[in-house]
Amino acid sequence: MASDLLLVAVRTLEHSEVSVAMKTVATEALLSAAQNGLPLPPRAPWLIWTLWTTNTSACSWRHVSVLGDIPDARVRAGAMAILEAKEVGEELRDLAVRVLVGVGHAAQVEDRLIMTMVERGHSVERAQEAVRLIEAVHAARGIAVEILRMVRDRWAATPTAAVREAAIAVTGQVTEPDIGFIERMLADPDADVRAAMAFELERDLPGRELALGVVEARLRVEVHPRVRAALLRAQAALLDDMHDDGLRRRRRR
């Protein structure tokens, strides 16, 4: 019975004379079924993708994460093509990113797409798109540390403060500590960038245990109240780390 209902939903999506509203209902049925572990007819993901990309103003894209979890090569190729294009609406770009960060696609996203997005990441919106994809791809299959560093350093050198903040988000994916980069970002002329770097140190940046001296040096000259607050929280987190490490060493003796 369930498979019959899913086939009816697919035929609804295939029928050219059916209204978008009815096709949306069929999409909801298919994605709800997938969310509950039912296998979809093979052509269902592409039909859903086609409906969403051709009716951006009429579709809500509910359950988009479910579509992202389905490893459909045609959907993936379509999403990558959107992000590679130069002139595409923000809604379509957001849809493409939300699909590609899903477990059905992230491991298959190629480095060339990431680099294309990085090269065009001159605005906060484009940089944030790239960061979302980098984080998902790195978690799924790993991105070479050389690429992560290149992205980080390129963005750190841009004149746009929000893009420099995105560089800090990328450095959270690099496992090797880089005290020089941390010091550079803590000395950035923009307070938001300095605060973002301090916040990343508070969260558990790889290699942050080496940064206490840099944080304390910055505290001696920092005058912005919000940045000072972030630095003090980072300092407290780093001191806690040192205390915990000391306790662990004493217990081993």
GUVO-28918 format. One record per atom (N, C-alpha, C): x, y, z. Coordinates in pm, whole numbers, plus 32768, in hexadecimal, padded with zeros to 4 digits. Layout:
<atoms>
XYZ;...
</atoms>
This chain:
<atoms>
80527F888000;800080008000;8056807E8000;80C1807F8056;811680F5805E;815A810F7FD9;818A80A57F98;81CE80B87F17;816D80EC7EAE;80F080C27EB4;808D80F47E56;8076818A7E68;807081B67EE5;805D82447F01;80D382977ED0;814B82607EE0;81C282A97EB3;81C482B27E1B;8199824A7DD7;8192824E7D45;812C82B57D15;80BD82C07D5D;805A83267D3A;809683B07D4B;80E483C47DB7;812484467DCE;818784667D5F;81D184027D31;823184177CC3;81E7843C7C43;817B83F57C25;812F84137BAC;80F484A27BB3;80CF84CC7C2B;809D85557C3D;810985BA7C17;818485A07C40;81F285FA7C1F;821285F77B89;81FC85867B4A;821C857A7ABC;81B485BD7A62;813C85CC7A93;80CD85FC7A3F;80D886937A2C;80E186BE79B0;80F6874C7993;807E87A479B2;8006876A79B7;7F8F87BB79CD;7F6487C47A5F;7FAC87837AB7;7F8C87887B46;7FC1880B7B80;7F7588487BD9;7F9E88C87C14;801888B87C6E;805E89287C82;80D289277CDB;80A889037D69;803289307D92;800289107E19;7FF488797E2C;7FBC88357DCA;7FAD87A47DD5;8035875E7DCF;808E87927D7D;811487577D77;815F876B7DFB;814487DA7E3C;818187F17EBE;8150878B7F23;80D1876B7F1E;809987047F76;80DC867E7F59;80EE865E7EDA;812F85E07EB5;81C085DE7EE7;820386507EDF;828D86597F10;829386417FA6;8234867D7FEF;822F86698080;821E85D580A1;81C885928056;81B08504806F;822F84B28058;827484CF7FEB;82ED84847FC9;835B849A8030;837385178056;83E0853380B3;83BE85058141;8340850A8165;831784D381E7;832E843D81EB;831283FB817A;832A836B8172;83BE834D817F;8411839A8138;84A283848141;84D5839D81CE;849E8403820F;84C784228298;84A683AF82F6;8442836282D5;841A82F08328;8455826C82F6;84B7827582A0;850181FE8278;84CA81B18201;846581E781BD;842F81A18148;848281C480CD;84A58161807A;84F1817D7FFF;849881C37F98;84CD822B7F5A;848182757EF4;849782397E6A;843782477E11;844F82227D85;84C9826C7D51;851C822F7CFC;859C826A7CD4;859182F87C9D;852683187C54;851F839C7C15;84E684087C71;84BC83E37CE9;847D84437D43;84D884B87D6B;855684A07D94;85AA85127DBC;85BA857B7D4E;85CF854E7CD2;85E185AD7C65;856085F97C49;84EF85B87C51;847085FD7C3A;845786677CA6;847986477D21;846A86A97D8D;84C7871F7D76;854387027D53;85A5876B7D37;857687C57CC4;854387887C5C;851387D57BE9;849F882F7C10;844487FC7C61;83D4884F7C8F;840788C77CDE;846188AF7D3A;8493891B7D90;84E189847D40;853289587CE3;858789B87C9B;853C8A047C2E;84C989D47C07;847B8A1B7BA0;84078A697BDB;83F38A5F7C5F;83858AA77CA1;83B88AE07D26;841F8B2F7D20;84608B5D7D9B;84028BB27DF2;83A68BFA7DB4;83508C527E02;82D78C097E3D;82BA8B927E08;82408B4B7E33;825C8AD67E90;82DA8AAD7E9D;82FC8A377EED;83428A617F6E;83238A1B7FD9;835D8A3C805B;83DD89EE8078;83F98987802A;84708934803B;847488F380C5;83FF88CF80F7;83FC88848174;844487FE8160;847F87D081CB;84C8875081C9;853C87528166;857787C8814D;85E687CC80ED;865B8777811E;866C876C81A2;86D9871A81D5;86C5868781B2;8648865C81A5;862D85D2817D;865E85BB80EF;8642861B8096;8673860D800D;870B860B800C;8749865A8064;87DC865A806B;881685D8809B;87C7858880E0;87F885078112;87EE849880AA;87AA84B3803A;8798844C7FD3;8806845C7F6A;885C83F87F57;88CE84057EFA;88A583F77E67;886884607E33;883C84607DA8;889F84B27D54;88DE84737CF1;894684B57CA4;8910852A7C51;8896851E7C1E;885E858A7BCB;884286067C21;880C85F17C96;87F386617CF1;887686A37D17;88DA86527D35;895D868B7D5B;899886DD7CEA;899186A87C71;89C786F27BFE;897B87757BE9;88F887727BFC;88A887EB7BEE;88CB88547C56;88DF88277CD2;890288857D3D;898C88C17D27;89EA886F7CFC;8A7188A17CE1;8A7189057C6D;8A1E88EB7C08;8A1689467B96;89E289CF7BC1;898489D07C1D;894F8A507C50;89BE8A9F7C94;8A0E8A5F7CE6;8A778AA57D30;8AEB8ACD7CD6;8AFC8A887C67;8B678AAC7C09;8B3E8B207BAF;8ABB8B357B9F;8A8C8BA17B47;8AA58C287B88;8ABC8C8D7B35;8AD98D137B69;8A5B8D617B89;89F38D4F7B3B;89788D9C7B4D;89058D407B73;88F28D2B7BF3;88868CD67C26;884B8D1B7CA0;87C68D107CB1;87848D4E7D22;87AF8D147DA7;87A08D667E10;87C88D3D7E96;87798CC47EC6;86FA8CBC7EA3;86A98C4B7ED1;86DD8BC77E9A;86FF8BC77E19;87338B4D7DDC;87BA8B277E18;880E8B8A7E31;88918B6E7E6B;88808B317EF7;88258B687F45;880D8B347FCB;87DA8AA37FC3;87808A897F66;874E8A017F54;87BF89A17F30;881589CA7ED4;888389757EA9;88E289547F1C;890289B87F6D;895C89A07FDE;891A89438043;889B895A8060;8855890880C3;884B88768097;8845885E8016;884587D57FE4;88D087987FEA;893487E37FBE;89BB87AB7FB5;89FC8790803C;89D287D580A5;8A0D87BA8128;89D1873C8166;896D87008128;89308686815B;898D860F814D;897285A7819C;89CA8532819D;89C584E58119;895F84FD80C8;895984B98047;89B384F67FDE;89ED856D7FFC;8A3885B47F94;8AC085E97FC1;8ACF860D8040;8B468657806B;8BC986118046;8BCD858E8057;8C498546803B;8C6D85457FA6;8C0B85627F51;8C23855F7EBF;8C3D85EA7E85;8C3186527ED6;8C4B86D97EA4;8CDF86E77E87;8D0087197E10;8D8B87207DE5;8DCE87A07E17;8E5287967E29;8EA088097E55;8E94887E7DF4;8E8388617D74;8E7D88CE7D12;8E0489287D2A;8D9588EE7D57;8D2089417D76;8D3E89997DEF;8D7C895F7E53;8D9E89AE7ECA;8DF88A227EA4;8E5E8A097E4F;8EBA8A747E29;8E748ADE7DD4;8E178AB47D80;8DCA8B167D32;8D7C8B717D8F;8D3C8B377DF4;8CEF8B877E53;8D4A8BE27EA5;8DBF8BB27EC8;8E1D8C047F14;8E4C8C7A7EC1;8E6B8C627E43;8E9B8CCD7DEC;8E318D3A7DD9;8DB28D147DE3;8D468D757DD5;8D118DA67E5B;8D538D7E7EC6;8D238DA27F4B;8D4B8E2D7F77;8D258E917F27;8D498F1B7F47;8CE28F5F7FA0;8C6F8F1F7FB6;8C088F58800C;8BEE8EF8807F;8BAE8F2B80E7;8B948ED7815B;8B3A8E618135;8AD78E7880DC;8A7C8E0B80B5;8AC88D9B806F;8B1F8DC08011;8B6A8D597FC7;8BCC8D118022;8C0C8D5A807A;8C6C8D1B80D5;8C248CBA8133;8BB08CE28165;8B658C8A81C0;8B388C0B817A;8B0E8C1780FA;8AEB8BA080AD;8B618B4080A7;8BD68B778086;8C4D8B238079;8C728AE380FE;8C678B2E816B;8C878AF681EF;8C2B8A818210;8BAB8A9181F6;8B4C8A248212;8B7389A781C5;8B9989B88148;8BBD894580F6;8C42890A8124;8CA2895F8142;8D24892F8170;8D1588DB81EF;8CC7890C824E;8CB588C382CC;8C75883B82B4;8C108835825D;8BCC87B68243;8C25875581F7;8C6B87868192;8CC2872F8143;8D3686FD8197;8D6F875581E8;8DE0872C823C;8DB586C1829F;8D3D86CF82D8;8D0B866A8335;8CEF85E682EE;8CC485EE826E;8C9D85758225;8D15852881EE;8D77856D81B9;8DE685268177;8E7085618194;8E7385D581D1;8EF2861781EA;8F1F866A8172;8F4E86E1818D;8F8987388127;901C8749814B;9073874480E8;9103874E8100;912287CD814E;917C87C181B0;919D88348204;91D688A681B2;921988868142;925188EF80ED;91E2894580B1;91738904808B;9102894F8053;90C189A580BF;90AE896C8136;907289B981A3;90C58A3381C5;91488A2281CA;919F8A9481E9;919B8AFC817A;91988ACF80FE;91928B2D808F;91128B808095;90A28B3E80B0;90228B8680BB;902A8BE9812F;90578BBA81A1;90628C0F8217;90B88C8B81FD;912E8C7581C3;918A8CE581AF;91588D468144;91158D1180DE;90DF8D698076;90748DC480AF;901A8D8980FC;8FAF8DDB8135;8FE38E3981A1;90488E0E81EC;907F8E638256;90BE8EE2821E;90E28EDF819E;91248F528160;90C38FAE8116;90418F91811A;8FE08FE380D1;8FC09062811F;8F9290CB80DA;8F6E91478120;8EE691428165;8E9790D9814E;8E1190CF8187;8E179086820D;8DF190CC8278;8DFD909482FE;8DAE9012830E;8D34900D82D6;8CE28F9582E4;8D228F1C82A1;8D6D8F338236;8DB28EC481F4;8E2A8E998248;8E6B8EF78287;8ED88ED282E2;8EA38E7E8357;8E298E9C8384;8DEB8E4783EA;8DD68DBA83B7;8DB28DAD8337;8DA18D2882FC;8E258CDC82FC;8E948D2282ED;8F188CE182F4;8F2C8CA1837C;8EFB8CE283E5;8F078CAB846C;8EB48C2B8478;8E3F8C29843B;8DED8BAF843C;8E358B3C83F7;8E7D8B5A838C;8EC68AF18344;8F3A8ABD8397;8F7D8B1583E0;8FF08AE7842E;8FC78A85849A;8F478A8684C0;8F168A23851F;8F19899584E7;8F2789888462;8F2E89048423;8FBF88D48414;901F892B842F;90AC89088421;90DD88D184A6;910F885784A7;913388178526;91B88849855E;921388778507;929488A68537;92888935856B;92C2895385DF;92BA89DC8615;930B8A3E85C0;92DC8AB985BA;93228B228570;93198BA285C4;937A8BB3861D;93798C248679;93868CA7862D;93D18CA685BF;93E08D208570;935B8D52853B;93088CF5850B;92848D1C84D9;922C8D51854A;922E8D0D85BC;91DD8D3A862E;92068DC78658;92878DDF8660;92B88E638687;928E8ECE8621;92958EA985A3;926E8F078539;91DB8F2C8543;91858ECA855A;90F78EE58561;90D28F3185E2;911A8F18864D;90FF8F6286C9;912C8FF386BF;91809011865D;91AD909A8647;916590DB85D1;90FF909A859C;90B790D08529;907B9159854A;907891B584E8;903E923A8504;8FA992398521;8F6391CF84FC;8ED291C98513;8EB4917E8594;8E6491BB85EA;8E45917E866C;8DFA90FA865D;8DA290F185F9;8D57907585E6;8DB4900185C6;8E1B901B8578;8E7B8FB28555;8EC98F8785D1;8EF68FE78620;8F408FC6869A;8EE98F7486FA;8E6A8F9F8707;8E0F8F55875F;8DF68EC7872B;8DE98EB986A8;8DD38E34866D;8E488DD78688;8EC28E0D8680;8F388DBA869C;8F3A8D90872E;8F1B8DED8788;8F178DCC8816;8EAB8D648833;8E388D7487F4;8DCB8D148807;8DF58C8987D8;8E3C8C828766;8E698C008734;8EC98BBE8796;8F1E8C0E87D7;8F798BD7883B;8F2E8BA388B5;8EC38BE688D8;8E728BB88949;8E2E8B33892A;8E088B1F88AC;8DBB8AA88886;8E0F8A2A8885;8E8C8A2C8864;8EE389B7885E;8F2A89AF87D9;8F668A1A87B0;8FB48A1E8734;902C89BF8740;9047896F86DA;90BD891786E1;913D896786FF;918989398760;9205897D8785;91F289F587DD;917A8A088812;91628A838860;91B28A8488E2;91DF8A0F8910;922B8A0B898D;92AF8A588983;92DA8A748908;93568ABF88F2;93408B5588EA;92C28B8088F0;92A28C0B88D2;928F8C63894D;92A38C2E89C5;92898C7D8A3D;92DC8CFC8A40;935B8CF28A1D;93B28D688A1D;93828DD289BC;93538DA78947;93228E0588E2;92A48E4A8914;924A8DFE8952;91CF8E378987;91EF8E9E89F5;92488E7B8A4F;92688ED68ABC;92B08F538A8B;93038F438A22;93458FB889E8;92DF901689A9;92798FDD8967;92129030892A;91BC90768995;91A590328A03;9156906E8A6F;919890EC8AA6;921C90F18AA0;926291658AD6;924E91E38A82;922491D18A04;9214924789AD;918692578977;913091F4898A;90A891FA8953;9051925B89A4;900B92B3895B;8FB69316899E;8F2193018980;8EFF92B38919;8E7392A088F6;8E329245895D;8DC59270899D;8D8B92218A0B;8D5C919589E1;8D20918A896B;8CEE91068940;8D6290A88922;8DCA90DC88E5;8E3F908888C7;8E8490608949;8E9090BE89A6;8ECE909C8A27;8E80902D8A6E;8DFC90358A68;8DAB8FCD8AA6;8DC58F468A65;8DCE8F4489E0;8DE88EC68999;8E738E9289BA;8ED48EEC89C4;8F5D8EC389E7;8F638E8A8A75;8F1C8EC78AD1;8F1B8E958B5B;8EDC8E0A8B63;8E738DF38B14;8E378D6D8B12;8E998D088AD5;8EDF8D318A6C;8F428CD88A2F;8FB38CBA8A92;8FE08D228AD9;904A8D0E8B3D;901D8CAB8BA8;8FA18CBA8BD7;8F6E8C5F8C3E;8F698BCF8C0A;8F3E8BBE8B8B;8F378B378B51;8FC38AFA8B46;90248B4B8B1E;90AD8B1A8B0F;90E98AF68B97;90CF8B478BFC;91008B298C82;90BF8AAA8CB9;903F8A978C9A;8FFB8A1B8CC2;903E89A28C82;906289B08C01;90A789438BBC;912A89228C03;917589898C26;91F689738C69;91E0892F8CF1;917989598D38;915A891D8DBA;9136888A8DA9;90E1886B8D45;90B787E08D2E;912E878A8D05;918687C18CB0;91FD87768C88;925687598D00;926387BB8D5A;92B387A78DD1;927B873A8E2A;91F687388E38;91B786CF8E88;91CF86468E4C;91C2863D8DC5;91D685BB8D84;9266858C8D96;92C885E68D8D;935485BD8D9F;936F858D8E2D;933485D28E91;934A85A78F1A;930D851F8F36;929985038EF6;925984828F0B;92A984108ED0;92F4842F8E64;934383C48E24;93C183A18E74;93EB83FB8ECC;946883E28F17;945683798F83;
</atoms>
